[in-house]
Amino acid sequence: MKARVTVMLKQGVLDPQGAAVQSALGSLGFEGVEGVRQGKVIELDLADGTTEAQVGEMCEKLLANTVIESYRVEMGPAGKSA
Amino acid sequence: MKARVTVMLKQGVLDPQGAAVQSALGSLGFEGVEGVRQGKVIELDLADGTTEAQVGEMCEKLLANTVIESYRVEMGPAGKSA
């Protein structure tokens, strides 16, 4: 089975990567880009029977720095194209 | 309005970040992690009326390296919690 974890910086935490992307898009002539936040997505291929709670534990222990980052877990069925 | 761009390494491209996460999860005692791929997610806050085609152009020109990365664009309504 698949699980997808999305990790984003919390609101209010400075996001220099996002700011750099926003600035670069402006330089390339794209108008109307009012804000950019960049985060990471981790796609896990898991043994069947792994629970969302176990994936949450992986996030707490390794995948996210919960002081400054929030995470969201989406579980998918086996074989789902992720 | 919001748009979310997900950029992942293409299948077959070595993903050392993903491999490091997989190894670290194993070291922490999580069993059954059969594969990990890590990518990035970029949340864009856009002026109303920006089209998905314009976001696609941003991906082609800046956000993704299309030689080794694939991207997916999801458009959301204004005010949608992303």
Backbone of each chain as nested JSON, in Angstrom:
{
  "chains": [
    {"id": "A", "residues": [
      {"number": 1, "name": "MET", "atoms": {"N": [0.836, -1.189, 0.0], "CA": [0.0, 0.0, 0.0], "C": [0.873, 1.241, 0.0]}},
      {"number": 2, "name": "LYS", "atoms": {"N": [0.242, 2.323, -0.402], "CA": [0.983, 3.578, -0.514], "C": [0.507, 4.555, 0.567]}},
      {"number": 3, "name": "ALA", "atoms": {"N": [1.403, 5.404, 0.983], "CA": [1.015, 6.526, 1.83], "C": [1.765, 7.744, 1.317]}},
      {"number": 4, "name": "ARG", "atoms": {"N": [1.103, 8.865, 1.366], "CA": [1.766, 10.1, 0.964], "C": [1.765, 11.055, 2.149]}},
      {"number": 5, "name": "VAL", "atoms": {"N": [2.933, 11.545, 2.486], "CA": [3.092, 12.5, 3.58], "C": [3.5, 13.843, 2.976]}},
      {"number": 6, "name": "THR", "atoms": {"N": [2.76, 14.874, 3.301], "CA": [3.106, 16.217, 2.858], "C": [3.551, 17.02, 4.073]}},
      {"number": 7, "name": "VAL", "atoms": {"N": [4.739, 17.587, 3.986], "CA": [5.304, 18.346, 5.103], "C": [5.485, 19.792, 4.655]}},
      {"number": 8, "name": "MET", "atoms": {"N": [4.85, 20.713, 5.374], "CA": [4.975, 22.137, 5.039], "C": [5.44, 22.891, 6.277]}},
      {"number": 9, "name": "LEU", "atoms": {"N": [6.161, 23.969, 6.041], "CA": [6.475, 24.861, 7.148], "C": [5.175, 25.432, 7.705]}},
      {"number": 10, "name": "LYS", "atoms": {"N": [5.11, 25.592, 9.026], "CA": [3.907, 26.164, 9.625], "C": [3.732, 27.618, 9.202]}},
      {"number": 11, "name": "GLN", "atoms": {"N": [2.483, 28.057, 9.236], "CA": [2.202, 29.464, 8.966], "C": [3.031, 30.319, 9.92]}},
      {"number": 12, "name": "GLY", "atoms": {"N": [3.619, 31.356, 9.416], "CA": [4.382, 32.261, 10.27], "C": [5.866, 31.943, 10.296]}},
      {"number": 13, "name": "VAL", "atoms": {"N": [6.226, 30.737, 9.857], "CA": [7.648, 30.395, 9.786], "C": [8.187, 30.883, 8.44]}},
      {"number": 14, "name": "LEU", "atoms": {"N": [9.275, 31.606, 8.498], "CA": [9.873, 32.153, 7.276], "C": [10.232, 31.023, 6.315]}},
      {"number": 15, "name": "ASP", "atoms": {"N": [9.885, 31.208, 5.047], "CA": [10.127, 30.172, 4.037], "C": [11.017, 30.758, 2.938]}},
      {"number": 16, "name": "PRO", "atoms": {"N": [12.314, 30.743, 3.115], "CA": [13.21, 31.361, 2.137], "C": [13.163, 30.688, 0.766]}},
      {"number": 17, "name": "GLN", "atoms": {"N": [12.948, 29.373, 0.725], "CA": [12.83, 28.686, -0.565], "C": [11.627, 29.213, -1.334]}},
      {"number": 18, "name": "GLY", "atoms": {"N": [10.506, 29.323, -0.631], "CA": [9.303, 29.841, -1.276], "C": [9.503, 31.264, -1.76]}},
      {"number": 19, "name": "ALA", "atoms": {"N": [10.15, 32.082, -0.939], "CA": [10.396, 33.471, -1.327], "C": [11.293, 33.541, -2.559]}},
      {"number": 20, "name": "ALA", "atoms": {"N": [12.282, 32.659, -2.626], "CA": [13.18, 32.644, -3.778], "C": [12.427, 32.249, -5.041]}},
      {"number": 21, "name": "VAL", "atoms": {"N": [11.531, 31.258, -4.921], "CA": [10.735, 30.846, -6.083], "C": [9.834, 31.995, -6.534]}},
      {"number": 22, "name": "GLN", "atoms": {"N": [9.206, 32.661, -5.568], "CA": [8.311, 33.776, -5.911], "C": [9.076, 34.86, -6.666]}},
      {"number": 23, "name": "SER", "atoms": {"N": [10.25, 35.187, -6.168], "CA": [11.067, 36.211, -6.799], "C": [11.49, 35.78, -8.21]}},
      {"number": 24, "name": "ALA", "atoms": {"N": [11.861, 34.509, -8.349], "CA": [12.305, 34.021, -9.659], "C": [11.156, 34.018, -10.66]}},
      {"number": 25, "name": "LEU", "atoms": {"N": [9.95, 33.647, -10.2], "CA": [8.795, 33.672, -11.111], "C": [8.537, 35.097, -11.594]}},
      {"number": 26, "name": "GLY", "atoms": {"N": [8.675, 36.069, -10.677], "CA": [8.518, 37.466, -11.08], "C": [9.556, 37.869, -12.118]}},
      {"number": 27, "name": "SER", "atoms": {"N": [10.785, 37.443, -11.9], "CA": [11.853, 37.773, -12.849], "C": [11.592, 37.179, -14.223]}},
      {"number": 28, "name": "LEU", "atoms": {"N": [10.932, 36.029, -14.25], "CA": [10.643, 35.377, -15.533], "C": [9.419, 35.975, -16.218]}},
      {"number": 29, "name": "GLY", "atoms": {"N": [8.772, 36.939, -15.572], "CA": [7.65, 37.612, -16.211], "C": [6.283, 37.076, -15.842]}},
      {"number": 30, "name": "PHE", "atoms": {"N": [6.225, 36.148, -14.9], "CA": [4.917, 35.65, -14.452], "C": [4.329, 36.651, -13.468]}},
      {"number": 31, "name": "GLU", "atoms": {"N": [3.146, 37.143, -13.79], "CA": [2.517, 38.151, -12.93], "C": [1.453, 37.513, -12.054]}},
      {"number": 32, "name": "GLY", "atoms": {"N": [1.144, 38.174, -10.968], "CA": [0.04, 37.721, -10.13], "C": [0.4, 36.591, -9.179]}},
      {"number": 33, "name": "VAL", "atoms": {"N": [1.691, 36.359, -8.974], "CA": [2.091, 35.343, -7.999], "C": [2.219, 36.046, -6.645]}},
      {"number": 34, "name": "GLU", "atoms": {"N": [1.229, 35.815, -5.791], "CA": [1.125, 36.603, -4.554], "C": [1.804, 35.932, -3.365]}},
      {"number": 35, "name": "GLY", "atoms": {"N": [2.074, 34.686, -3.494], "CA": [2.738, 34.002, -2.384], "C": [3.131, 32.608, -2.813]}},
      {"number": 36, "name": "VAL", "atoms": {"N": [4.24, 32.129, -2.271], "CA": [4.711, 30.783, -2.587], "C": [5.212, 30.15, -1.288]}},
      {"number": 37, "name": "ARG", "atoms": {"N": [4.79, 28.931, -1.044], "CA": [5.332, 28.152, 0.074], "C": [5.832, 26.838, -0.501]}},
      {"number": 38, "name": "GLN", "atoms": {"N": [7.004, 26.454, -0.087], "CA": [7.535, 25.188, -0.588], "C": [7.66, 24.18, 0.541]}},
      {"number": 39, "name": "GLY", "atoms": {"N": [7.243, 22.99, 0.259], "CA": [7.354, 21.919, 1.248], "C": [7.838, 20.657, 0.576]}},
      {"number": 40, "name": "LYS", "atoms": {"N": [7.745, 19.56, 1.299], "CA": [8.203, 18.306, 0.694], "C": [7.104, 17.263, 0.755]}},
      {"number": 41, "name": "VAL", "atoms": {"N": [7.178, 16.352, -0.148], "CA": [6.222, 15.255, -0.19], "C": [7.013, 13.951, -0.186]}},
      {"number": 42, "name": "ILE", "atoms": {"N": [6.585, 13.035, 0.642], "CA": [7.283, 11.761, 0.787], "C": [6.283, 10.654, 0.486]}},
      {"number": 43, "name": "GLU", "atoms": {"N": [6.577, 9.87, -0.53], "CA": [5.698, 8.762, -0.904], "C": [6.294, 7.474, -0.369]}},
      {"number": 44, "name": "LEU", "atoms": {"N": [5.511, 6.8, 0.447], "CA": [5.985, 5.584, 1.108], "C": [5.272, 4.38, 0.512]}},
      {"number": 45, "name": "ASP", "atoms": {"N": [6.051, 3.378, 0.235], "CA": [5.518, 2.098, -0.225], "C": [5.573, 1.178, 0.989]}},
      {"number": 46, "name": "LEU", "atoms": {"N": [4.42, 0.798, 1.499], "CA": [4.374, 0.142, 2.801], "C": [3.794, -1.259, 2.699]}},
      {"number": 47, "name": "ALA", "atoms": {"N": [4.188, -2.111, 3.644], "CA": [3.584, -3.444, 3.721], "C": [2.093, -3.276, 4.01]}},
      {"number": 48, "name": "ASP", "atoms": {"N": [1.279, -4.161, 3.435], "CA": [-0.159, -4.097, 3.693], "C": [-0.404, -4.223, 5.19]}},
      {"number": 49, "name": "GLY", "atoms": {"N": [-1.385, -3.487, 5.676], "CA": [-1.711, -3.541, 7.097], "C": [-1.068, -2.441, 7.906]}},
      {"number": 50, "name": "THR", "atoms": {"N": [-0.17, -1.684, 7.295], "CA": [0.402, -0.55, 8.011], "C": [-0.694, 0.487, 8.239]}},
      {"number": 51, "name": "THR", "atoms": {"N": [-0.794, 0.984, 9.446], "CA": [-1.893, 1.906, 9.773], "C": [-1.441, 3.355, 9.628]}},
      {"number": 52, "name": "GLU", "atoms": {"N": [-2.441, 4.208, 9.508], "CA": [-2.177, 5.636, 9.43], "C": [-1.475, 6.112, 10.709]}},
      {"number": 53, "name": "ALA", "atoms": {"N": [-1.808, 5.484, 11.835], "CA": [-1.166, 5.867, 13.092], "C": [0.34, 5.588, 13.034]}},
      {"number": 54, "name": "GLN", "atoms": {"N": [0.712, 4.482, 12.404], "CA": [2.143, 4.173, 12.284], "C": [2.853, 5.186, 11.394]}},
      {"number": 55, "name": "VAL", "atoms": {"N": [2.178, 5.592, 10.327], "CA": [2.775, 6.602, 9.459], "C": [2.898, 7.931, 10.216]}},
      {"number": 56, "name": "GLY", "atoms": {"N": [1.888, 8.235, 11.042], "CA": [1.961, 9.455, 11.864], "C": [3.167, 9.419, 12.793]}},
      {"number": 57, "name": "GLU", "atoms": {"N": [3.437, 8.231, 13.325], "CA": [4.599, 8.082, 14.207], "C": [5.906, 8.32, 13.441]}},
      {"number": 58, "name": "MET", "atoms": {"N": [5.961, 7.818, 12.188], "CA": [7.149, 8.076, 11.358], "C": [7.338, 9.586, 11.169]}},
      {"number": 59, "name": "CYS", "atoms": {"N": [6.23, 10.287, 10.978], "CA": [6.309, 11.741, 10.793], "C": [6.848, 12.405, 12.042]}},
      {"number": 60, "name": "GLU", "atoms": {"N": [6.303, 11.993, 13.191], "CA": [6.704, 12.62, 14.449], "C": [8.181, 12.371, 14.746]}},
      {"number": 61, "name": "LYS", "atoms": {"N": [8.634, 11.162, 14.411], "CA": [10.0, 10.779, 14.788], "C": [11.042, 11.178, 13.772]}},
      {"number": 62, "name": "LEU", "atoms": {"N": [10.665, 11.247, 12.496], "CA": [11.69, 11.453, 11.477], "C": [11.315, 12.45, 10.391]}},
      {"number": 63, "name": "LEU", "atoms": {"N": [10.117, 12.294, 9.833], "CA": [9.848, 12.972, 8.565], "C": [9.596, 14.463, 8.717]}},
      {"number": 64, "name": "ALA", "atoms": {"N": [9.046, 14.878, 9.841], "CA": [8.743, 16.299, 10.028], "C": [9.404, 16.799, 11.3]}},
      {"number": 65, "name": "ASN", "atoms": {"N": [9.846, 18.027, 11.262], "CA": [10.288, 18.711, 12.467], "C": [9.074, 19.46, 12.988]}},
      {"number": 66, "name": "THR", "atoms": {"N": [8.4, 18.864, 13.974], "CA": [7.084, 19.384, 14.359], "C": [7.153, 20.719, 15.098]}},
      {"number": 67, "name": "VAL", "atoms": {"N": [8.347, 21.18, 15.4], "CA": [8.468, 22.525, 15.971], "C": [8.087, 23.573, 14.929]}},
      {"number": 68, "name": "ILE", "atoms": {"N": [8.552, 23.354, 13.702], "CA": [8.322, 24.362, 12.662], "C": [7.526, 23.834, 11.467]}},
      {"number": 69, "name": "GLU", "atoms": {"N": [7.274, 22.536, 11.441], "CA": [6.594, 21.975, 10.275], "C": [5.316, 21.256, 10.683]}},
      {"number": 70, "name": "SER", "atoms": {"N": [4.346, 21.305, 9.779], "CA": [3.137, 20.506, 9.957], "C": [3.125, 19.424, 8.878]}},
      {"number": 71, "name": "TYR", "atoms": {"N": [2.421, 18.348, 9.152], "CA": [2.373, 17.286, 8.153], "C": [0.958, 16.786, 7.971]}},
      {"number": 72, "name": "ARG", "atoms": {"N": [0.727, 16.188, 6.823], "CA": [-0.568, 15.598, 6.51], "C": [-0.309, 14.231, 5.896]}},
      {"number": 73, "name": "VAL", "atoms": {"N": [-1.041, 13.251, 6.347], "CA": [-0.869, 11.883, 5.851], "C": [-2.088, 11.508, 5.014]}},
      {"number": 74, "name": "GLU", "atoms": {"N": [-1.853, 10.99, 3.824], "CA": [-2.938, 10.441, 2.998], "C": [-2.597, 8.995, 2.703]}},
      {"number": 75, "name": "MET", "atoms": {"N": [-3.498, 8.108, 3.045], "CA": [-3.276, 6.69, 2.785], "C": [-3.946, 6.321, 1.473]}},
      {"number": 76, "name": "GLY", "atoms": {"N": [-3.273, 5.512, 0.68], "CA": [-3.867, 5.06, -0.579], "C": [-3.903, 3.549, -0.612]}},
      {"number": 77, "name": "PRO", "atoms": {"N": [-4.702, 2.999, -1.509], "CA": [-4.769, 1.536, -1.628], "C": [-3.511, 0.988, -2.279]}},
      {"number": 78, "name": "ALA", "atoms": {"N": [-3.322, -0.29, -2.187], "CA": [-2.187, -0.942, -2.843], "C": [-2.293, -0.726, -4.338]}},
      {"number": 79, "name": "GLY", "atoms": {"N": [-1.174, -0.474, -4.946], "CA": [-1.139, -0.359, -6.395], "C": [-1.629, 0.956, -6.936]}},
      {"number": 80, "name": "LYS", "atoms": {"N": [-2.072, 1.857, -6.03], "CA": [-2.536, 3.154, -6.51], "C": [-1.362, 3.908, -7.109]}},
      {"number": 81, "name": "SER", "atoms": {"N": [-1.56, 4.468, -8.26], "CA": [-0.526, 5.307, -8.86], "C": [-0.403, 6.57, -8.045]}},
      {"number": 82, "name": "ALA", "atoms": {"N": [0.758, 6.821, -7.508], "CA": [0.911, 7.923, -6.549], "C": [1.459, 9.166, -7.232]}}
    ]},
    {"id": "B", "residues": [
      {"number": 1, "name": "MET", "atoms": {"N": [-6.582, 32.756, -5.732], "CA": [-6.742, 31.326, -5.901], "C": [-5.427, 30.611, -5.599]}},
      {"number": 2, "name": "LYS", "atoms": {"N": [-5.575, 29.342, -5.331], "CA": [-4.407, 28.536, -4.966], "C": [-4.105, 27.515, -6.052]}},
      {"number": 3, "name": "ALA", "atoms": {"N": [-2.858, 27.196, -6.184], "CA": [-2.468, 26.066, -7.014], "C": [-1.416, 25.284, -6.246]}},
      {"number": 4, "name": "ARG", "atoms": {"N": [-1.465, 24.0, -6.414], "CA": [-0.436, 23.159, -5.787], "C": [0.287, 22.378, -6.87]}},
      {"number": 5, "name": "VAL", "atoms": {"N": [1.597, 22.484, -6.854], "CA": [2.427, 21.77, -7.806], "C": [3.214, 20.711, -7.042]}},
      {"number": 6, "name": "THR", "atoms": {"N": [3.12, 19.488, -7.485], "CA": [3.905, 18.403, -6.882], "C": [4.952, 17.961, -7.889]}},
      {"number": 7, "name": "VAL", "atoms": {"N": [6.196, 17.978, -7.477], "CA": [7.307, 17.621, -8.362], "C": [7.988, 16.38, -7.783]}},
      {"number": 8, "name": "MET", "atoms": {"N": [8.041, 15.334, -8.584], "CA": [8.696, 14.098, -8.146], "C": [9.751, 13.708, -9.172]}},
      {"number": 9, "name": "LEU", "atoms": {"N": [10.785, 13.039, -8.712], "CA": [11.732, 12.442, -9.647], "C": [11.013, 11.379, -10.471]}},
      {"number": 10, "name": "LYS", "atoms": {"N": [11.343, 11.294, -11.742], "CA": [10.723, 10.284, -12.587], "C": [11.121, 8.887, -12.137]}},
      {"number": 11, "name": "GLN", "atoms": {"N": [10.256, 7.927, -12.465], "CA": [10.577, 6.526, -12.21], "C": [11.91, 6.204, -12.868]}},
      {"number": 12, "name": "GLY", "atoms": {"N": [12.754, 5.495, -12.172], "CA": [14.029, 5.095, -12.735], "C": [15.162, 6.043, -12.41]}},
      {"number": 13, "name": "VAL", "atoms": {"N": [14.822, 7.24, -11.956], "CA": [15.871, 8.178, -11.561], "C": [16.21, 7.906, -10.092]}},
      {"number": 14, "name": "LEU", "atoms": {"N": [17.478, 7.75, -9.826], "CA": [17.925, 7.454, -8.464], "C": [17.486, 8.565, -7.511]}},
      {"number": 15, "name": "ASP", "atoms": {"N": [16.931, 8.182, -6.362], "CA": [16.441, 9.155, -5.389], "C": [17.187, 8.963, -4.068]}},
      {"number": 16, "name": "PRO", "atoms": {"N": [18.336, 9.575, -3.912], "CA": [19.128, 9.344, -2.701], "C": [18.447, 9.849, -1.432]}},
      {"number": 17, "name": "GLN", "atoms": {"N": [17.667, 10.93, -1.541], "CA": [16.933, 11.4, -0.357], "C": [15.943, 10.343, 0.112]}},
      {"number": 18, "name": "GLY", "atoms": {"N": [15.214, 9.789, -0.851], "CA": [14.252, 8.745, -0.505], "C": [14.933, 7.532, 0.099]}},
      {"number": 19, "name": "ALA", "atoms": {"N": [16.069, 7.158, -0.487], "CA": [16.801, 5.995, 0.031], "C": [17.291, 6.257, 1.453]}},
      {"number": 20, "name": "ALA", "atoms": {"N": [17.719, 7.503, 1.72], "CA": [18.19, 7.838, 3.072], "C": [17.045, 7.765, 4.076]}},
      {"number": 21, "name": "VAL", "atoms": {"N": [15.86, 8.242, 3.663], "CA": [14.703, 8.193, 4.561], "C": [14.322, 6.738, 4.832]}},
      {"number": 22, "name": "GLN", "atoms": {"N": [14.345, 5.924, 3.783], "CA": [13.989, 4.513, 3.958], "C": [14.936, 3.83, 4.946]}},
      {"number": 23, "name": "SER", "atoms": {"N": [16.23, 4.112, 4.77], "CA": [17.217, 3.521, 5.663], "C": [17.03, 4.012, 7.104]}},
      {"number": 24, "name": "ALA", "atoms": {"N": [16.745, 5.3, 7.241], "CA": [16.574, 5.863, 8.591], "C": [15.334, 5.284, 9.269]}},
      {"number": 25, "name": "LEU", "atoms": {"N": [14.249, 5.096, 8.5], "CA": [13.034, 4.507, 9.085], "C": [13.324, 3.09, 9.572]}},
      {"number": 26, "name": "GLY", "atoms": {"N": [14.112, 2.342, 8.781], "CA": [14.499, 1.004, 9.208], "C": [15.309, 1.035, 10.497]}},
      {"number": 27, "name": "SER", "atoms": {"N": [16.236, 1.968, 10.59], "CA": [17.07, 2.091, 11.792], "C": [16.234, 2.433, 13.02]}},
      {"number": 28, "name": "LEU", "atoms": {"N": [15.132, 3.159, 12.804], "CA": [14.264, 3.538, 13.921], "C": [13.3, 2.417, 14.31]}},
      {"number": 29, "name": "GLY", "atoms": {"N": [13.354, 1.309, 13.576], "CA": [12.534, 0.165, 13.95], "C": [11.212, 0.062, 13.212]}},
      {"number": 30, "name": "PHE", "atoms": {"N": [10.988, 0.93, 12.226], "CA": [9.751, 0.804, 11.453], "C": [9.932, -0.29, 10.414]}},
      {"number": 31, "name": "GLU", "atoms": {"N": [9.067, -1.283, 10.458], "CA": [9.192, -2.398, 9.523], "C": [8.204, -2.245, 8.371]}},
      {"number": 32, "name": "GLY", "atoms": {"N": [8.519, -2.901, 7.294], "CA": [7.577, -2.936, 6.169], "C": [7.623, -1.716, 5.276]}},
      {"number": 33, "name": "VAL", "atoms": {"N": [8.679, -0.915, 5.39], "CA": [8.825, 0.219, 4.485], "C": [9.582, -0.273, 3.257]}},
      {"number": 34, "name": "GLU", "atoms": {"N": [8.85, -0.452, 2.171], "CA": [9.429, -1.131, 1.002], "C": [10.013, -0.171, -0.022]}},
      {"number": 35, "name": "GLY", "atoms": {"N": [9.657, 1.079, 0.093], "CA": [10.19, 2.059, -0.848], "C": [9.811, 3.454, -0.419]}},
      {"number": 36, "name": "VAL", "atoms": {"N": [10.684, 4.406, -0.684], "CA": [10.407, 5.798, -0.339], "C": [10.886, 6.663, -1.498]}},
      {"number": 37, "name": "ARG", "atoms": {"N": [10.039, 7.576, -1.931], "CA": [10.427, 8.572, -2.928], "C": [10.127, 9.934, -2.315]}},
      {"number": 38, "name": "GLN", "atoms": {"N": [11.082, 10.834, -2.436], "CA": [10.84, 12.161, -1.876], "C": [10.783, 13.189, -3.005]}},
      {"number": 39, "name": "GLY", "atoms": {"N": [9.826, 14.059, -2.923], "CA": [9.689, 15.131, -3.895], "C": [9.391, 16.439, -3.198]}},
      {"number": 40, "name": "LYS", "atoms": {"N": [8.986, 17.406, -3.98], "CA": [8.665, 18.688, -3.365], "C": [7.277, 19.14, -3.776]}},
      {"number": 41, "name": "VAL", "atoms": {"N": [6.696, 19.933, -2.917], "CA": [5.377, 20.486, -3.202], "C": [5.485, 22.001, -3.085]}},
      {"number": 42, "name": "ILE", "atoms": {"N": [4.917, 22.678, -4.05], "CA": [4.99, 24.133, -4.093], "C": [3.57, 24.662, -4.126]}},
      {"number": 43, "name": "GLU", "atoms": {"N": [3.197, 25.424, -3.103], "CA": [1.859, 25.996, -3.05], "C": [1.936, 27.44, -3.499]}},
      {"number": 44, "name": "LEU", "atoms": {"N": [1.17, 27.746, -4.528], "CA": [1.204, 29.079, -5.121], "C": [-0.092, 29.801, -4.79]}},
      {"number": 45, "name": "ASP", "atoms": {"N": [0.029, 31.045, -4.384], "CA": [-1.105, 31.926, -4.158], "C": [-1.159, 32.842, -5.378]}},
      {"number": 46, "name": "LEU", "atoms": {"N": [-2.199, 32.704, -6.194], "CA": [-2.196, 33.353, -7.508], "C": [-3.342, 34.34, -7.637]}},
      {"number": 47, "name": "ALA", "atoms": {"N": [-3.149, 35.329, -8.481], "CA": [-4.234, 36.25, -8.807], "C": [-5.364, 35.456, -9.454]}},
      {"number": 48, "name": "ASP", "atoms": {"N": [-6.605, 35.852, -9.166], "CA": [-7.744, 35.172, -9.774], "C": [-7.643, 35.254, -11.288]}},
      {"number": 49, "name": "GLY", "atoms": {"N": [-8.009, 34.198, -11.944], "CA": [-7.972, 34.183, -13.397], "C": [-6.721, 33.528, -13.959]}},
      {"number": 50, "name": "THR", "atoms": {"N": [-5.766, 33.217, -13.089], "CA": [-4.585, 32.492, -13.573], "C": [-5.016, 31.094, -14.016]}},
      {"number": 51, "name": "THR", "atoms": {"N": [-4.557, 30.687, -15.171], "CA": [-5.012, 29.4, -15.697], "C": [-4.025, 28.285, -15.361]}},
      {"number": 52, "name": "GLU", "atoms": {"N": [-4.534, 27.074, -15.464], "CA": [-3.688, 25.908, -15.227], "C": [-2.549, 25.869, -16.251]}},
      {"number": 53, "name": "ALA", "atoms": {"N": [-2.825, 26.351, -17.461], "CA": [-1.772, 26.373, -18.494], "C": [-0.626, 27.288, -18.069]}},
      {"number": 54, "name": "GLN", "atoms": {"N": [-0.963, 28.405, -17.439], "CA": [0.091, 29.31, -16.972], "C": [0.927, 28.653, -15.869]}},
      {"number": 55, "name": "VAL", "atoms": {"N": [0.256, 27.935, -14.995], "CA": [1.004, 27.238, -13.941], "C": [1.889, 26.152, -14.56]}},
      {"number": 56, "name": "GLY", "atoms": {"N": [1.371, 25.496, -15.578], "CA": [2.172, 24.503, -16.283], "C": [3.429, 25.113, -16.883]}},
      {"number": 57, "name": "GLU", "atoms": {"N": [3.283, 26.313, -17.406], "CA": [4.441, 27.013, -17.979], "C": [5.462, 27.345, -16.879]}},
      {"number": 58, "name": "MET", "atoms": {"N": [4.952, 27.736, -15.708], "CA": [5.876, 27.985, -14.574], "C": [6.668, 26.721, -14.243]}},
      {"number": 59, "name": "CYS", "atoms": {"N": [5.983, 25.576, -14.306], "CA": [6.656, 24.31, -14.011], "C": [7.737, 24.028, -15.053]}},
      {"number": 60, "name": "GLU", "atoms": {"N": [7.376, 24.204, -16.317], "CA": [8.321, 23.905, -17.393], "C": [9.546, 24.804, -17.313]}},
      {"number": 61, "name": "LYS", "atoms": {"N": [9.318, 26.079, -16.949], "CA": [10.418, 27.037, -16.998], "C": [11.24, 27.083, -15.726]}},
      {"number": 62, "name": "LEU", "atoms": {"N": [10.618, 26.794, -14.582], "CA": [11.334, 27.003, -13.326], "C": [11.178, 25.873, -12.308]}},
      {"number": 63, "name": "LEU", "atoms": {"N": [9.933, 25.436, -12.099], "CA": [9.685, 24.648, -10.89], "C": [10.184, 23.212, -10.998]}},
      {"number": 64, "name": "ALA", "atoms": {"N": [10.158, 22.664, -12.199], "CA": [10.591, 21.277, -12.367], "C": [11.705, 21.204, -13.4]}},
      {"number": 65, "name": "ASN", "atoms": {"N": [12.608, 20.308, -13.171], "CA": [13.611, 19.962, -14.183], "C": [13.023, 18.779, -14.956]}},
      {"number": 66, "name": "THR", "atoms": {"N": [12.441, 19.074, -16.109], "CA": [11.644, 18.045, -16.783], "C": [12.489, 16.928, -17.393]}},
      {"number": 67, "name": "VAL", "atoms": {"N": [13.795, 17.069, -17.348], "CA": [14.644, 15.961, -17.79], "C": [14.53, 14.79, -16.806]}},
      {"number": 68, "name": "ILE", "atoms": {"N": [14.505, 15.118, -15.541], "CA": [14.499, 14.045, -14.531], "C": [13.274, 14.086, -13.615]}},
      {"number": 69, "name": "GLU", "atoms": {"N": [12.471, 15.144, -13.712], "CA": [11.347, 15.267, -12.785], "C": [10.029, 15.366, -13.55]}},
      {"number": 70, "name": "SER", "atoms": {"N": [8.992, 14.824, -12.943], "CA": [7.648, 15.014, -13.472], "C": [6.884, 15.911, -12.494]}},
      {"number": 71, "name": "TYR", "atoms": {"N": [5.87, 16.583, -12.999], "CA": [5.103, 17.455, -12.112], "C": [3.617, 17.249, -12.321]}},
      {"number": 72, "name": "ARG", "atoms": {"N": [2.87, 17.627, -11.319], "CA": [1.41, 17.548, -11.367], "C": [0.868, 18.858, -10.8]}},
      {"number": 73, "name": "VAL", "atoms": {"N": [-0.088, 19.433, -11.478], "CA": [-0.685, 20.7, -11.041], "C": [-2.101, 20.439, -10.57]}},
      {"number": 74, "name": "GLU", "atoms": {"N": [-2.437, 20.929, -9.373], "CA": [-3.818, 20.893, -8.903], "C": [-4.249, 22.324, -8.631]}},
      {"number": 75, "name": "MET", "atoms": {"N": [-5.325, 22.734, -9.246], "CA": [-5.828, 24.081, -9.025], "C": [-6.909, 24.026, -7.949]}},
      {"number": 76, "name": "GLY", "atoms": {"N": [-6.896, 25.013, -7.068], "CA": [-7.929, 25.063, -6.035], "C": [-8.646, 26.398, -6.093]}},
      {"number": 77, "name": "PRO", "atoms": {"N": [-9.82, 26.48, -5.478], "CA": [-10.551, 27.748, -5.46], "C": [-9.893, 28.736, -4.509]}},
      {"number": 78, "name": "ALA", "atoms": {"N": [-10.266, 29.985, -4.63], "CA": [-9.751, 31.008, -3.714], "C": [-10.143, 30.647, -2.296]}},
      {"number": 79, "name": "GLY", "atoms": {"N": [-9.233, 30.888, -1.398], "CA": [-9.549, 30.69, 0.015], "C": [-9.507, 29.251, 0.469]}},
      {"number": 80, "name": "LYS", "atoms": {"N": [-9.258, 28.338, -0.468], "CA": [-9.184, 26.929, -0.074], "C": [-7.971, 26.717, 0.834]}},
      {"number": 81, "name": "SER", "atoms": {"N": [-8.218, 26.063, 1.925], "CA": [-7.094, 25.728, 2.808], "C": [-6.22, 24.703, 2.101]}},
      {"number": 82, "name": "ALA", "atoms": {"N": [-4.968, 25.031, 1.912], "CA": [-4.109, 24.193, 1.068], "C": [-3.251, 23.264, 1.915]}}
    ]}
  ]
}
